[in-house]
Amino acid sequence: MSSVNKISVTSEIGTLRRLLVHSPDSGLGKVVPSKAQDWLFEDIVHLDTIRRKEYDYYTKLLLYFLDPDKIKGKLPELDNKNYDREFYKPDHEGFFKSENVVELQWLLADVLKDREIKLKLTASVCAIENCSYDLQDELASFSPAQLAKTFITGSLDEKKMIFPPIPNFIFTRDIGITINDHILLNKPAKKARTREALLMKFIFFNHPLFKQYRKNVIELPDTSYHFLLPKEGDERKVTLEGGDVMVVSKDHLLIGVSERTTMEAAHQAINILFEKKLVKKISVVKIPKKRDYMHIDTVFTQVKRNVWVMLGNFSKKAIKMEDADPVQRTLEGSKKDDKIKIVQFSRKDIENPIHYDNLEELLDDISRNDLGSREKTRFIYSGNNEFPYDAREQWTDSCNLLALKEGVVLGYDRNDKTVEAFKENGFDVIKAGDLLRKLESGEISTDKITDTLILMPSAELSRARGGFHCMSMPLLREEID
């Protein structure tokens, strides 16, 4: 295959070269309190702040690391309070349009240039959103760029909304996951994300960026007669979101069973991925079905081949309850729904799975045996494993970090105790604004940065309930040694 649009992800920490993102759009600014939880937001957010003072730092850092020609020399102009928003808004011609920091709205507009696809997608969206026949005709007359914006924001213009926004579209990790040179599409658990999945299906199957990989796009089929299942049969339904899938090595995949991903989805994914011989082993990590956790990437992510950040609730000590007396151990141990369960299947010996007692045991095995680490596996705990900071900071995504390369990760600046834990483990810590100024001045270069936690502004973004691992869908990472 041509390497021009190469797709390959074989780890969580290999140097990032290309990813899918979506800049916060006007739909986020139209979420109302009465609908916030229906649309999977805990709160309403301030759009201008989330754009100018938070997400824009993310965009600039991604460009410096992945496509420096698009940003180098422009920082003074972009930092001006009166700068033109065209650089950051995908519906403007002045948008940065990077081939490595790939904006979904641009891809959608490209796909809609094909008249047949445009009519099909318009009909599909209108069916989901119960649009009138006349409105469907009106939408079909829109330009590709205008229609792409409408499908995402739900608005015909700044004042007229025709269907709900899809504010979770900024969490591109959940729409699909790159597994080696294949893409596994999601099947969202919540109705609020149905339109996202539809738009992404049309992009992955029709955009030139993915043309040579079309046969490598995997969709999980629904369970037979799923539409007849009662609510109690939800586990038999197939729902899968990308935050529950981690490619930890080219041969090993993790699948979370959570509030959003069902056991049946894990079952089908294992069978399909083994049949295609994409990986040699798959570990299923079943976590409590709680909004606190949502996906496994809210509980742990990887920092280096021998370093992980995780929530201490699922640590060896928490499970053994070393400090508990016999009565407490007995009573707490009966709360099965609050525990974690880990089972690993091997393609060669699927009849004899391996069970792990705790999360640290699994992650240590990955570091040593999958990634060949000869150093001691280290764990950095949310809130430095101190109550109540561990739970508070996990809620604001202390464990949901994106590795730009091994040892260099993005996280929120509000998780103070977790930052302390990083420092105690020998990591440098720098604010995004300070790093950008050093990159622009030439004082430092991205290839020289090692073992660093980059702190991003987070007053509004964190209220959307997702970190930078959520806000990224890697398409290409370098293979780690």
C-alpha positions as CSV (number, residue, x, y, z in Angstrom):
1,M,0.0,0.0,0.0
2,S,1.1,3.6,-0.6
3,S,2.6,5.3,2.5
4,V,1.1,8.7,1.6
5,N,-2.0,8.1,3.7
6,K,-0.6,5.3,5.7
7,I,-2.7,4.0,8.6
8,S,-1.0,2.1,11.4
9,V,-1.3,2.1,15.2
10,T,0.6,-0.6,17.1
11,S,0.9,1.0,20.5
12,E,-0.5,3.7,22.8
13,I,2.9,5.5,23.1
14,G,4.7,5.3,19.7
15,T,5.4,8.8,18.3
16,L,2.2,10.3,17.0
17,R,2.2,11.2,13.3
18,R,-1.4,11.6,12.3
19,L,-4.8,11.8,14.2
20,L,-8.4,12.8,13.7
21,V,-9.8,15.7,15.8
22,H,-12.8,18.0,15.8
23,S,-12.6,21.6,16.9
24,P,-15.4,22.7,19.3
25,D,-18.3,23.9,17.2
26,S,-21.3,26.2,17.9
27,G,-23.3,23.1,18.9
28,L,-21.5,23.1,22.3
29,G,-22.7,26.6,22.9
30,K,-26.3,25.5,22.5
31,V,-26.5,22.7,25.0
32,V,-29.2,23.7,27.5
33,P,-29.3,22.5,31.2
34,S,-32.5,20.5,30.7
35,K,-30.9,18.4,27.9
36,A,-27.3,18.3,29.0
37,Q,-27.4,14.8,30.5
38,D,-29.4,13.5,27.6
39,W,-26.6,14.7,25.4
40,L,-24.0,13.2,27.8
41,F,-22.7,16.4,29.2
42,E,-22.6,16.9,33.0
43,D,-22.9,20.7,32.6
44,I,-23.2,23.5,30.1
45,V,-19.9,24.9,28.9
46,H,-18.8,28.4,27.7
47,L,-18.0,28.1,24.0
48,D,-15.7,31.0,23.6
49,T,-13.5,30.0,26.6
50,I,-13.4,26.4,25.5
51,R,-12.2,27.5,22.1
52,R,-9.9,30.4,22.6
53,K,-8.4,29.7,26.0
54,E,-8.3,25.9,26.0
55,Y,-8.8,23.8,22.9
56,D,-6.7,26.3,20.8
57,Y,-3.7,25.3,22.9
58,Y,-4.3,21.7,22.0
59,T,-4.4,22.6,18.3
60,K,-1.2,24.6,18.4
61,L,0.7,21.9,20.3
62,L,-0.5,19.2,18.0
63,L,0.6,21.2,15.0
64,Y,4.1,21.9,16.6
65,F,4.5,18.2,17.1
66,L,2.9,16.8,14.0
67,D,2.9,19.5,11.3
68,P,5.2,22.4,12.4
69,D,5.1,24.2,9.0
70,K,1.4,25.1,9.7
71,I,2.2,26.9,12.9
72,K,5.8,28.0,13.1
73,G,6.1,31.8,13.0
74,K,2.4,32.3,13.4
75,L,2.2,32.2,17.2
76,P,2.5,35.9,17.9
77,E,-0.3,36.6,15.4
78,L,-2.5,33.8,16.8
79,D,-1.9,34.9,20.4
80,N,-3.2,38.4,19.7
81,K,-6.6,38.8,21.4
82,N,-8.0,40.3,18.1
83,Y,-6.7,37.5,15.9
84,D,-9.0,36.2,13.1
85,R,-10.8,33.0,14.1
86,E,-10.4,31.6,10.6
87,F,-7.3,29.7,11.5
88,Y,-9.2,27.6,14.0
89,K,-12.7,27.3,12.4
90,P,-13.0,24.5,9.9
91,D,-15.8,26.2,7.9
92,H,-13.4,29.0,6.9
93,E,-11.0,29.0,4.0
94,G,-8.2,30.3,6.3
95,F,-8.5,27.1,8.5
96,F,-5.1,25.4,9.0
97,K,-6.2,22.2,7.2
98,S,-3.4,19.9,8.2
99,E,-2.8,16.5,6.6
100,N,-1.6,15.3,10.0
101,V,-3.9,17.0,12.4
102,V,-7.0,16.0,10.4
103,E,-10.3,17.8,11.1
104,L,-13.4,15.7,10.7
105,Q,-15.6,18.6,9.4
106,W,-13.2,19.0,6.4
107,L,-13.4,15.3,5.7
108,L,-17.2,15.4,5.8
109,A,-17.3,18.3,3.5
110,D,-15.0,16.5,1.0
111,V,-17.3,13.4,1.1
112,L,-20.4,15.5,0.5
113,K,-18.9,16.8,-2.8
114,D,-20.1,13.5,-4.4
115,R,-23.8,14.1,-5.3
116,E,-24.9,10.5,-4.8
117,I,-23.2,10.3,-1.3
118,K,-24.6,13.7,-0.4
119,L,-28.2,12.6,-1.2
120,K,-27.8,9.3,0.7
121,L,-26.3,10.9,3.8
122,T,-28.9,13.7,3.8
123,A,-31.7,11.1,3.6
124,S,-30.1,9.1,6.4
125,V,-29.7,12.0,8.7
126,C,-33.2,13.3,8.0
127,A,-34.6,9.8,8.7
128,I,-32.8,9.7,12.1
129,E,-33.8,13.2,13.0
130,N,-37.4,12.9,11.7
131,C,-37.1,15.9,9.3
132,S,-39.9,17.1,7.0
133,Y,-39.7,16.3,3.3
134,D,-39.3,20.0,2.5
135,L,-36.4,20.3,4.9
136,Q,-34.7,17.3,3.3
137,D,-35.0,19.0,-0.1
138,E,-33.6,22.3,1.4
139,L,-30.6,20.5,2.9
140,A,-29.9,18.8,-0.4
141,S,-29.4,22.2,-2.0
142,F,-26.7,23.2,0.5
143,S,-23.0,23.4,-0.5
144,P,-20.9,20.6,0.9
145,A,-19.2,22.8,3.5
146,Q,-22.5,24.3,4.6
147,L,-24.1,20.9,4.9
148,A,-21.2,19.4,6.8
149,K,-21.5,22.2,9.4
150,T,-25.2,21.8,9.6
151,F,-25.0,18.0,10.2
152,I,-22.5,18.6,13.0
153,T,-24.0,21.7,14.8
154,G,-27.7,20.9,14.1
155,S,-28.2,24.5,12.9
156,L,-29.1,26.1,9.6
157,D,-27.5,29.3,10.8
158,E,-26.6,30.9,14.2
159,K,-30.2,31.3,15.1
160,K,-32.2,28.4,13.6
161,M,-31.6,24.9,15.0
162,I,-33.3,22.1,13.1
163,F,-32.1,19.1,15.2
164,P,-30.0,18.5,18.3
165,P,-26.2,19.3,18.2
166,I,-23.7,16.5,18.6
167,P,-21.4,18.0,21.3
168,N,-19.6,14.8,21.9
169,F,-18.1,14.9,18.3
170,I,-15.0,16.5,19.9
171,F,-14.3,13.1,21.5
172,T,-13.0,11.5,18.3
173,R,-11.5,8.5,20.1
174,D,-15.0,7.0,20.5
175,I,-16.0,7.0,16.8
176,G,-13.5,4.3,16.0
177,I,-10.1,2.8,16.7
178,T,-7.1,2.1,14.5
179,I,-5.9,-1.5,15.2
180,N,-2.7,-2.0,13.2
181,D,-3.8,-1.2,9.7
182,H,-7.5,-1.7,10.3
183,I,-10.3,0.5,11.7
184,L,-12.9,-0.8,14.1
185,L,-16.0,1.3,13.9
186,N,-18.0,2.1,17.0
187,K,-21.6,1.3,17.9
188,P,-22.6,4.0,20.4
189,A,-24.5,3.1,23.5
190,K,-26.5,6.3,23.7
191,K,-28.9,7.7,21.2
192,A,-27.3,11.2,21.4
193,R,-24.3,9.8,19.5
194,T,-26.2,8.0,16.7
195,R,-25.6,10.8,14.1
196,E,-21.9,10.8,14.9
197,A,-21.6,7.1,14.1
198,L,-23.5,7.6,10.8
199,L,-21.3,10.6,9.7
200,M,-18.1,8.6,10.5
201,K,-19.3,5.6,8.6
202,F,-19.8,7.7,5.5
203,I,-16.3,9.3,6.0
204,F,-14.4,6.0,6.5
205,F,-16.1,4.2,3.6
206,N,-15.9,7.1,1.1
207,H,-13.1,9.6,1.8
208,P,-10.0,9.3,-0.4
209,L,-7.9,9.3,2.8
210,F,-9.2,5.9,3.6
211,K,-9.8,4.6,0.1
212,Q,-7.0,2.0,0.1
213,Y,-8.2,0.8,3.6
214,R,-11.8,0.4,2.8
215,K,-11.6,-3.4,3.1
216,N,-10.0,-2.9,6.4
217,V,-12.9,-1.1,8.0
218,I,-14.6,-3.4,10.5
219,E,-18.3,-3.1,11.6
220,L,-19.7,-5.3,14.4
221,P,-23.1,-6.8,13.5
222,D,-26.0,-6.4,15.9
223,T,-27.2,-9.5,17.8
224,S,-29.9,-11.4,16.0
225,Y,-33.3,-10.0,17.1
226,H,-31.7,-7.3,19.2
227,F,-34.7,-5.1,18.7
228,L,-36.9,-7.6,20.6
229,L,-34.7,-7.6,23.7
230,P,-36.0,-6.1,26.9
231,K,-34.1,-3.5,28.8
232,E,-32.7,-6.2,31.1
233,G,-31.1,-7.7,28.0
234,D,-28.9,-4.7,27.3
235,E,-25.7,-6.9,27.7
236,R,-26.9,-8.9,24.7
237,K,-26.9,-5.7,22.6
238,V,-23.8,-4.7,20.7
239,T,-22.5,-1.3,21.8
240,L,-18.8,-0.4,21.5
241,E,-17.0,2.9,22.0
242,G,-13.3,3.7,21.2
243,G,-12.5,4.8,24.7
244,D,-12.8,1.1,25.7
245,V,-10.3,-0.1,23.1
246,M,-6.5,0.2,23.5
247,V,-3.8,-1.1,21.2
248,V,-1.0,-1.8,23.6
249,S,1.2,-3.7,21.2
250,K,0.8,-5.0,17.6
251,D,-0.2,-8.4,19.0
252,H,-2.2,-7.3,22.1
253,L,-5.5,-5.5,22.3
254,L,-7.5,-4.4,25.4
255,I,-11.3,-4.2,25.3
256,G,-13.2,-2.6,28.2
257,V,-16.6,-3.7,29.2
258,S,-18.2,-0.7,30.8
259,E,-21.1,1.6,31.0
260,R,-20.8,2.1,27.2
261,T,-19.4,-1.2,25.8
262,T,-21.2,-4.5,26.3
263,M,-20.0,-8.0,26.9
264,E,-21.6,-9.0,23.6
265,A,-19.6,-6.4,21.7
266,A,-16.4,-7.7,23.3
267,H,-17.4,-11.2,22.4
268,Q,-18.0,-10.3,18.7
269,A,-14.9,-8.1,18.5
270,I,-12.7,-11.0,19.8
271,N,-14.1,-13.4,17.3
272,I,-13.7,-11.1,14.3
273,L,-10.2,-9.8,15.2
274,F,-8.9,-13.3,15.8
275,E,-10.5,-14.5,12.6
276,K,-8.7,-11.7,10.7
277,K,-5.5,-12.5,12.6
278,L,-5.1,-8.9,13.6
279,V,-3.8,-9.6,17.1
280,K,-2.6,-12.7,19.0
281,K,-4.2,-11.9,22.3
282,I,-7.1,-9.8,23.6
283,S,-7.6,-8.8,27.3
284,V,-11.1,-8.0,28.4
285,V,-11.1,-5.5,31.3
286,K,-14.6,-5.3,32.9
287,I,-15.1,-2.3,35.1
288,P,-18.1,-1.1,37.1
289,K,-20.9,0.3,35.0
290,K,-20.7,3.7,36.6
291,R,-20.8,7.2,35.1
292,D,-17.6,7.9,37.2
293,Y,-15.7,5.6,34.9
294,M,-17.6,5.4,31.6
295,H,-14.6,3.9,29.6
296,I,-11.4,2.1,30.6
297,D,-9.4,5.1,29.4
298,T,-10.9,7.1,32.2
299,V,-9.4,4.6,34.6
300,F,-5.9,4.2,33.1
301,T,-3.7,5.2,30.2
302,Q,-0.1,4.6,29.2
303,V,2.8,7.1,29.6
304,K,5.9,5.0,28.8
305,R,6.5,1.4,28.2
306,N,7.1,0.9,31.9
307,V,4.9,3.8,33.3
308,W,1.1,3.9,33.5
309,V,-1.3,6.4,35.2
310,M,-4.2,4.8,36.9
311,L,-7.0,5.1,39.5
312,G,-5.9,3.4,42.8
313,N,-9.4,1.9,43.3
314,F,-8.3,-0.9,41.0
315,S,-4.9,-1.4,42.4
316,K,-3.6,-4.5,44.1
317,K,-3.7,-2.8,47.5
318,A,-7.3,-1.7,47.1
319,I,-8.5,-5.1,46.0
320,K,-6.7,-7.0,48.8
321,M,-7.8,-4.3,51.3
322,E,-4.6,-4.7,53.3
323,D,-5.7,-2.1,55.9
324,A,-9.1,-3.6,56.4
325,D,-10.2,-5.7,59.4
326,P,-11.8,-9.1,58.8
327,V,-15.4,-7.7,59.1
328,Q,-14.7,-4.9,56.6
329,R,-13.0,-7.3,54.1
330,T,-16.0,-9.6,54.2
331,L,-18.6,-6.8,53.8
332,E,-16.7,-4.9,51.1
333,G,-15.7,-8.1,49.3
334,S,-19.4,-8.9,48.7
335,K,-19.9,-5.8,46.5
336,K,-19.1,-7.5,43.2
337,D,-20.3,-4.7,41.0
338,D,-17.6,-2.4,42.3
339,K,-14.8,-4.8,41.3
340,I,-12.7,-5.1,38.2
341,K,-12.5,-8.4,36.3
342,I,-9.7,-9.1,33.8
343,V,-9.6,-12.1,31.4
344,Q,-7.1,-12.6,28.6
345,F,-7.8,-14.7,25.5
346,S,-5.1,-16.1,23.2
347,R,-5.8,-16.7,19.5
348,K,-3.9,-20.0,19.7
349,D,-5.5,-21.3,22.8
350,I,-8.9,-19.5,23.2
351,E,-10.3,-22.3,25.4
352,N,-7.9,-21.6,28.2
353,P,-8.0,-17.8,29.1
354,I,-5.7,-16.3,31.7
355,H,-7.2,-14.4,34.6
356,Y,-5.6,-11.4,36.3
357,D,-6.3,-10.4,39.9
358,N,-5.9,-6.7,39.5
359,L,-5.1,-4.0,36.9
360,E,-1.4,-3.5,38.0
361,E,-0.8,-7.2,37.3
362,L,-2.1,-6.9,33.7
363,L,-0.2,-3.6,33.0
364,D,3.0,-4.9,34.4
365,D,2.7,-8.0,32.2
366,I,2.2,-5.7,29.1
367,S,5.2,-3.6,30.0
368,R,7.5,-6.6,30.6
369,N,6.3,-9.2,28.1
370,D,4.7,-7.3,25.3
371,L,6.9,-4.3,25.2
372,G,10.2,-5.8,26.5
373,S,10.7,-3.3,29.3
374,R,13.7,-4.2,31.5
375,E,12.9,-1.5,34.0
376,K,10.6,-1.8,36.9
377,T,7.0,-1.0,36.0
378,R,5.8,2.1,37.7
379,F,2.3,3.4,38.5
380,I,1.4,7.0,38.9
381,Y,-1.9,7.2,40.7
382,S,-4.8,9.6,40.3
383,G,-4.7,12.3,43.1
384,N,-1.4,10.7,44.2
385,N,-3.6,7.9,45.7
386,E,-4.9,10.3,48.4
387,F,-8.6,10.4,49.3
388,P,-10.6,12.4,48.3
389,Y,-8.3,13.8,45.6
390,D,-8.0,10.4,43.8
391,A,-11.8,10.4,43.0
392,R,-12.0,14.1,42.4
393,E,-9.2,14.2,39.9
394,Q,-10.2,10.9,38.2
395,W,-13.6,12.7,37.5
396,T,-11.6,15.5,35.8
397,D,-9.6,13.0,33.7
398,S,-6.4,12.7,35.6
399,C,-6.0,9.2,34.0
400,N,-7.1,10.2,30.5
401,L,-3.8,11.3,29.0
402,L,-2.6,11.4,25.4
403,A,0.9,10.4,24.6
404,L,2.4,12.5,21.8
405,K,5.4,10.2,22.0
406,E,6.8,7.9,24.7
407,G,7.0,9.8,28.0
408,V,5.5,13.0,26.7
409,V,1.8,13.3,27.6
410,L,-1.0,15.9,27.6
411,G,-3.2,16.4,30.7
412,Y,-5.3,18.9,32.5
413,D,-3.8,21.6,34.7
414,R,-6.4,21.3,37.4
415,N,-5.4,17.8,38.8
416,D,-2.8,19.1,41.3
417,K,-2.2,15.9,43.3
418,T,-1.7,13.9,40.1
419,V,0.8,16.5,38.9
420,E,2.6,16.0,42.3
421,A,2.7,12.3,41.6
422,F,4.3,12.9,38.2
423,K,7.0,15.1,39.7
424,E,7.7,12.5,42.3
425,N,8.2,10.0,39.5
426,G,10.9,12.1,37.8
427,F,8.7,13.9,35.2
428,D,9.1,17.5,34.2
429,V,5.9,19.5,34.2
430,I,5.3,22.5,32.0
431,K,2.2,24.6,31.1
432,A,1.1,24.5,27.5
433,G,1.5,28.3,27.0
434,D,5.1,28.3,28.4
435,L,6.0,25.3,26.1
436,L,4.5,27.0,23.0
437,R,6.5,30.1,23.6
438,K,9.7,28.1,24.0
439,L,8.9,26.1,20.8
440,E,8.2,29.4,18.9
441,S,11.4,31.0,20.1
442,G,13.5,28.0,19.3
443,E,14.6,27.6,22.9
444,I,13.4,24.0,22.7
445,S,12.4,21.6,20.0
446,T,9.8,18.8,20.1
447,D,12.4,16.0,19.5
448,K,14.4,17.1,22.6
449,I,11.4,16.9,25.0
450,T,11.4,13.8,27.2
451,D,9.5,12.6,30.3
452,T,7.2,15.5,30.4
453,L,3.6,16.2,31.5
454,I,2.2,19.1,29.5
455,L,-0.5,20.9,31.4
456,M,-3.5,22.2,29.4
457,P,-6.0,24.8,30.5
458,S,-9.1,23.0,31.7
459,A,-11.8,25.1,33.3
460,E,-14.4,24.4,30.6
461,L,-13.0,21.4,28.7
462,S,-13.0,19.2,31.8
463,R,-16.6,19.9,32.4
464,A,-17.4,18.1,29.1
465,R,-16.2,14.9,30.7
466,G,-13.3,13.9,28.5
467,G,-9.6,14.3,28.4
468,F,-7.1,14.4,25.5
469,H,-7.1,10.7,25.1
470,C,-10.8,11.0,24.4
471,M,-10.2,14.0,22.0
472,S,-7.9,12.1,19.7
473,M,-8.2,9.2,17.2
474,P,-4.7,8.3,16.2
475,L,-4.3,7.1,12.6
476,L,-0.6,6.8,12.5
477,R,2.0,6.2,15.2
478,E,5.6,5.1,14.8
479,E,6.3,1.6,15.9
480,I,8.2,1.5,19.2
481,D,11.4,-0.5,19.4
